[in-house]
Amino acid sequence: MKKIVKVVEAIIENEEHEILCALRSPNMTMPNMWEFPGGKVEVNEDIYSALEREIEEELGCRIVTTGEVYNENIHEYEAFIVHLISIKCSVIEGAPTPSEHSKLIWLKRQNLDSLTWAPADVPIVNILKLEE
């Protein structure tokens, strides 16, 4: 049986209603694909604390969440299954700076399709586009 990995990701929107997109680096699994920043939820960690910790580690900034899950989906990859939890957030301190990712960009919802997304992120991209 494949391992299930619980992952939380931030849907970070700025004042111009653009969404932060992160390019996976060449040394990550699924290299050079786009995703929303976040990471694994540790044992005995709640999803909101996990997201705040991951964003501080990966992007060097602090966020505040809406306090509710925006979207949840399960995606089966060849080696594992990801349980992906998306939460809308805003940056409250600092500016997102990539440390693990190759690049960060801000995009309007209608332009999200211009990127090649990691398969687990495609459903959330499709939902975000409907909010236009």
Secondary structure as the mmCIF struct_conf table of DSSP 4:
data_model
#
loop_
_struct_conf.conf_type_id
_struct_conf.id
_struct_conf.beg_label_comp_id
_struct_conf.beg_label_asym_id
_struct_conf.beg_label_seq_id
_struct_conf.end_label_comp_id
_struct_conf.end_label_asym_id
_struct_conf.end_label_seq_id
HELX_LH_PP_P HELX_LH_PP_P1 LYS A 2 LYS A 2
STRN STRN1 LYS A 3 ILE A 12
STRN STRN2 GLU A 13 GLU A 13
TURN_TY1_P TURN_TY1_P1 GLU A 15 GLU A 16
BEND BEND1 HIS A 17 HIS A 17
STRN STRN3 GLU A 18 LEU A 23
HELX_LH_PP_P HELX_LH_PP_P2 ARG A 24 SER A 25
TURN_TY1_P TURN_TY1_P2 PRO A 26 ASN A 27
BEND BEND2 MET A 28 MET A 30
TURN_TY1_P TURN_TY1_P3 PRO A 31 ASN A 32
STRN STRN4 TRP A 34 GLU A 35
BEND BEND3 PRO A 37 PRO A 37
STRN STRN5 GLY A 38 LYS A 40
HELX_LH_PP_P HELX_LH_PP_P3 VAL A 41 GLU A 42
TURN_TY1_P TURN_TY1_P4 VAL A 43 ASN A 44
HELX_RH_AL_P HELX_RH_AL_P1 ILE A 47 LEU A 59
BEND BEND4 GLY A 60 GLY A 60
STRN STRN6 ARG A 62 THR A 65
BEND BEND5 GLY A 67 GLU A 68
STRN STRN7 ASN A 71 GLU A 76
BEND BEND6 GLU A 78 ALA A 79
STRN STRN8 PHE A 80 GLU A 93
BEND BEND7 GLY A 94 GLY A 94
BEND BEND8 SER A 99 SER A 102
STRN STRN9 LYS A 103 LYS A 108
HELX_RH_3T_P HELX_RH_3T_P1 ARG A 109 SER A 114
BEND BEND9 LEU A 115 LEU A 115
STRN STRN10 TRP A 117 TRP A 117
HELX_RH_3T_P HELX_RH_3T_P2 PRO A 119 ASP A 121
HELX_RH_AL_P HELX_RH_AL_P2 VAL A 122 LEU A 130
TURN_TY1_P TURN_TY1_P5 GLU A 131 GLU A 131
#
